[in-house]
């Protein structure tokens, strides 16, 4: 069902500090600052009315504005350190934007270089169809996590759950993990600081596109995969999908 009259806002939290990949939100990825790719993807989605970047950093704000996002406020320092969780940052944006509790807010990670507009739209539709507070992008584990191994201090391996040693992998139920790509939520849930994974439906995303940028190796992988992701974009109208060359 479609929720008529409800605003749909994308919020991209992109602070200036980053320890493992310094300044990654403004680092160039295929000719654009990283945050710009998230902005352009959100602008291309049919189920997004506004794209807002929450940042504490002037350079990030400049890159976001150049890509077409709104940057209507400066995020406070106490919500911009290494230990600040996601929900308070999005709740802060919801409060500052004066959104209604029934509005829908999609948090898009600035590092979600493999996210497509149709992923955002699919999450919006699922949120409309469910009573859950959130819809979270998830990825299925490639191998049954129930068969996980631990390594002792002596270097020897042992099964975390030995009772499953003789169970065939095809007989074990699938498991998923948070892909770190997007979270759709009702504005009221964000405002109430409802923990995301206690009241969420999962939107399964292809594992190969669920790229997280925590290390330099991740960055190299993203640069190698981005041209393939750009090809997949061709099936979906995108706003300015490639950087323009200037004379």
VEXDRENMAR-731772 format. One record per residue (C-alpha): x, z, y negated. Coordinates in nm, 4 decimals. Each point is the difference from the previous one (the first is absolute). Example, Ala and Ser with C-alpha at 12.3 -4.5 7.8 and 13.67 -1.06 7.14 Angstrom:
// VEXDRENMAR-731772
REC|1.2300|0.7800|0.4500
REC|0.1370|-0.0660|-0.3440
This chain:
// VEXDRENMAR-731772
REC|0.0000|0.0000|0.0000
REC|0.1149|-0.0676|-0.3539
REC|0.0058|0.2830|-0.2497
REC|-0.1411|-0.1712|-0.3085
REC|0.1154|0.1226|-0.3378
REC|0.2915|0.2001|0.1361
REC|0.3398|-0.0572|-0.1592
REC|0.2920|-0.0881|0.2278
REC|0.3373|0.0927|-0.1411
REC|0.3445|-0.0542|0.1510
REC|0.2530|0.2695|-0.0896
REC|0.3668|-0.0735|0.0655
REC|0.2164|0.3151|-0.0197
REC|0.3491|-0.1168|-0.0998
REC|0.2318|0.2644|-0.1365
REC|0.3430|-0.0763|-0.1376
REC|0.2007|0.2263|0.2279
REC|0.0993|-0.1021|0.3511
REC|0.2870|0.1585|0.1876
REC|0.0457|-0.2122|0.3125
REC|-0.0464|-0.3387|-0.1717
REC|0.0799|0.0679|-0.3668
REC|-0.2411|-0.1476|-0.2554
REC|-0.1758|-0.1933|0.2739
REC|-0.3279|-0.0442|-0.1880
REC|0.1733|-0.2185|-0.2589
REC|0.2611|-0.1525|0.2304
REC|-0.0428|-0.3755|0.0352
REC|-0.1597|-0.1250|0.3202
REC|-0.0082|-0.3807|0.0163
REC|0.0253|-0.0259|-0.3770
REC|-0.2514|0.2691|-0.0994
REC|0.0178|0.3763|-0.0486
REC|-0.1329|0.1618|0.3161
REC|-0.2971|0.1604|-0.1778
REC|-0.1094|-0.3432|-0.1233
REC|-0.0718|-0.1184|0.3556
REC|-0.2408|0.2894|0.0567
REC|-0.1699|-0.0744|-0.3322
REC|-0.0408|-0.3705|0.0776
REC|-0.1351|0.0716|0.3469
REC|-0.2584|0.2436|-0.1404
REC|-0.1016|-0.2443|-0.2747
REC|-0.0633|-0.2641|0.2650
REC|-0.2427|0.2165|0.1986
REC|-0.3710|-0.0751|-0.0428
REC|-0.1011|0.3664|0.0285
REC|0.2168|0.1359|-0.2815
REC|-0.1243|0.0189|-0.3600
REC|0.3021|0.1650|-0.1617
REC|0.3647|0.0470|0.0910
REC|0.1655|0.3104|-0.1445
REC|0.3607|0.1102|0.0435
REC|0.0795|0.3723|-0.0194
REC|0.3607|0.0514|-0.1026
REC|0.2299|0.2314|-0.1907
REC|0.2489|-0.2769|-0.0750
REC|0.0089|-0.2421|-0.2934
REC|0.1701|-0.2807|0.1949
REC|-0.2515|0.0218|0.2824
REC|-0.2814|-0.0031|-0.2560
REC|0.1444|-0.3093|-0.1679
REC|0.0266|-0.1852|0.3322
REC|-0.3542|0.0996|0.0975
REC|-0.1449|-0.1131|-0.3326
REC|0.1840|-0.3327|0.0249
REC|-0.1557|-0.0559|0.3420
REC|-0.3503|0.0615|-0.1354
REC|-0.0685|0.3661|0.0779
REC|-0.1302|0.2684|-0.2322
REC|0.2275|0.2935|-0.0794
REC|-0.2348|0.2169|-0.2067
REC|0.1909|0.3277|0.0333
REC|0.3409|0.1465|0.0805
REC|0.0114|0.2091|0.3150
REC|0.1245|0.3533|-0.0612
REC|0.3362|0.1159|0.1320
REC|-0.1556|0.2621|0.2272
REC|-0.1742|-0.2805|0.1914
REC|0.3086|-0.2203|0.0208
REC|0.2541|0.1866|0.2103
REC|0.1118|-0.0591|0.3589
REC|-0.2402|0.2563|0.1434
REC|-0.3262|-0.0972|-0.1697
REC|-0.2593|-0.1080|0.2605
REC|-0.2202|-0.3051|-0.0409
REC|-0.3432|0.1543|-0.0542
REC|0.0762|0.1927|-0.3227
REC|0.1564|-0.3122|-0.1538
REC|-0.3077|-0.2127|0.0686
REC|-0.2316|0.2853|-0.1031
REC|0.1869|0.0171|-0.3312
REC|-0.0617|-0.3717|-0.0551
REC|-0.3690|0.0352|0.0888
REC|-0.0362|0.2836|-0.2506
REC|0.1848|-0.1819|-0.2786
REC|-0.2049|-0.3172|0.0546
REC|-0.3259|0.1966|-0.0114
REC|-0.1330|-0.1559|0.3196
REC|-0.3301|0.0999|0.1568
REC|0.0061|0.1828|0.3307
REC|-0.1728|-0.2945|0.1703
REC|0.2632|-0.2501|-0.1118
REC|0.2468|-0.1356|0.2550
REC|0.3734|0.0391|-0.0550
REC|0.2673|-0.1781|0.2005
REC|0.3478|0.1469|-0.0049
REC|0.2440|-0.2849|0.0629
REC|0.3594|0.0921|0.0697
REC|0.2416|-0.1916|-0.2241
REC|0.2214|-0.0570|0.3032
REC|-0.2786|-0.1763|0.1953
REC|0.1685|-0.3393|-0.0242
REC|-0.1804|-0.1234|0.3136
REC|-0.3488|0.0932|-0.1189
REC|-0.2419|-0.2877|-0.0550
REC|-0.3078|-0.0176|-0.2246
REC|-0.2221|-0.0342|0.3054
REC|0.1314|0.3329|0.1310
REC|-0.1170|0.1639|-0.3212
REC|-0.3384|-0.1711|0.0242
REC|-0.0410|0.0965|0.3665
REC|0.0633|0.3630|-0.0907
REC|-0.2584|-0.0124|-0.2779
REC|-0.2629|-0.1392|0.2364
REC|0.0784|0.2630|0.2631
REC|-0.0320|0.2773|-0.2574
REC|-0.3462|-0.1313|-0.0895
REC|-0.1002|-0.0047|0.3668
REC|0.1181|0.3484|0.0902
REC|-0.0867|0.3562|-0.0954
REC|0.3700|0.0926|0.0020
REC|0.1681|0.1060|-0.3225
REC|0.2976|-0.2333|0.0465
REC|0.1152|-0.3170|0.1718
REC|0.3699|-0.0017|0.0892
REC|0.2175|-0.2923|0.1006
REC|0.1421|0.0771|0.3454
REC|0.2334|-0.1629|0.2513
REC|-0.0243|0.0311|0.3758
REC|0.3052|0.1436|0.1751
REC|0.1742|-0.2788|0.1897
REC|0.0647|0.2231|0.3018
REC|-0.2201|0.2912|0.1127
REC|0.1153|0.2978|-0.2046
REC|-0.1109|0.2255|0.2889
REC|0.3120|-0.1187|0.1859
REC|0.2297|0.1295|-0.2746
REC|0.3392|0.1398|0.0971
REC|0.1903|0.2902|-0.1494
REC|0.3746|0.0460|0.0123
REC|0.1337|0.3473|0.0605
REC|0.3117|0.1590|-0.1459
REC|0.1852|-0.1067|0.3152
REC|-0.0940|-0.3642|-0.0650
REC|-0.2323|-0.0251|0.2998
REC|-0.3388|-0.1658|-0.0383
REC|-0.3280|0.1543|0.1009
REC|-0.3618|-0.1002|-0.0382
REC|-0.1893|0.1811|-0.2732
REC|-0.2976|0.0131|0.2382
REC|0.1308|-0.0103|0.3606
REC|-0.3558|-0.0015|0.1365
REC|-0.0248|-0.3649|-0.1054
REC|0.3149|-0.1128|0.1802
REC|-0.1906|-0.1927|0.2669
REC|-0.2831|-0.1301|-0.2188
REC|0.0182|-0.3756|-0.0597
REC|0.0453|-0.0968|-0.3620
REC|-0.3078|-0.2253|0.0150
REC|-0.2081|0.3034|0.0975
REC|0.0956|0.1980|-0.3100
REC|-0.2292|-0.0263|-0.3044
REC|0.1442|-0.1672|-0.3116
REC|0.1195|0.2056|-0.2934
REC|0.0520|-0.0906|-0.3659
REC|0.2008|0.1243|-0.2964
REC|-0.0480|-0.0204|-0.3756
REC|0.1492|-0.3333|-0.1074
REC|0.0862|0.1157|-0.3536
REC|-0.1697|-0.3050|-0.1525
REC|-0.3392|0.0910|-0.1484
REC|-0.2685|0.2678|-0.0077
REC|-0.3527|-0.0727|-0.1203
REC|-0.1912|0.3120|-0.0958
REC|-0.3072|0.1170|-0.1816
REC|0.0895|0.1310|-0.3448
REC|-0.1721|0.3280|0.0824
REC|0.2240|0.0507|0.3034
REC|0.3123|-0.0588|-0.2091
REC|-0.1284|0.2387|-0.2689
REC|-0.0766|0.2669|0.2595
REC|0.3556|-0.0409|0.1367
REC|-0.1422|-0.0656|0.3454
REC|0.2943|-0.0546|0.2394
REC|0.0002|-0.3675|0.0938
REC|0.0521|0.0231|0.3750
REC|-0.2741|0.2604|0.0502
REC|-0.2842|-0.2309|-0.1062
REC|0.1124|-0.3594|0.0522
REC|-0.0730|-0.3193|0.1881
REC|0.2894|-0.2227|0.1022
REC|0.0491|-0.3616|-0.1061
REC|0.2436|-0.1529|0.2480
REC|0.2715|-0.2163|-0.1560
REC|0.2498|-0.2287|0.1758
REC|0.3154|0.1971|0.0720
REC|0.2296|-0.2792|-0.1166
REC|-0.1492|0.0095|-0.3504
REC|-0.0067|0.3791|-0.0347
REC|0.3375|0.0277|-0.1699
REC|0.1187|0.3268|-0.1485
REC|0.2974|-0.0033|-0.2360
REC|0.1903|0.3214|0.0619
REC|0.3476|-0.1402|0.0697
REC|0.2188|-0.2973|-0.0877
REC|-0.0652|-0.1355|0.3502
REC|-0.3730|0.0075|-0.0768
REC|0.0674|-0.1955|-0.3190
REC|0.1934|-0.2718|0.1858
REC|-0.2795|-0.0289|0.2562
REC|-0.2591|-0.0301|-0.2771
REC|0.1959|-0.2754|-0.1731
REC|0.0228|-0.1924|0.3278
REC|-0.3719|0.0377|0.0743
REC|-0.1387|-0.0551|-0.3485
REC|0.0086|-0.3839|0.0203
REC|-0.2113|0.0205|0.3174
REC|-0.2430|0.2316|-0.1738
REC|-0.0160|-0.2463|-0.2918
REC|-0.1005|-0.2773|0.2421
REC|-0.2800|0.2177|0.1341
REC|-0.1172|0.0526|-0.3571
REC|-0.0728|-0.3719|-0.0289
REC|-0.3292|0.0523|0.1813
REC|-0.1213|0.2374|-0.2696
REC|-0.0276|-0.0786|-0.3709
REC|0.2767|0.1902|-0.1715
REC|0.0709|0.0561|-0.3655
REC|0.3407|-0.1465|-0.0792
REC|0.1359|0.0483|0.3558
REC|0.3524|-0.1206|-0.0782
REC|0.2260|0.0633|-0.3000
REC|0.0153|-0.2960|-0.2354
REC|0.3312|-0.1592|-0.0852
REC|0.0872|-0.0284|-0.3659
REC|0.2155|-0.2658|-0.1584
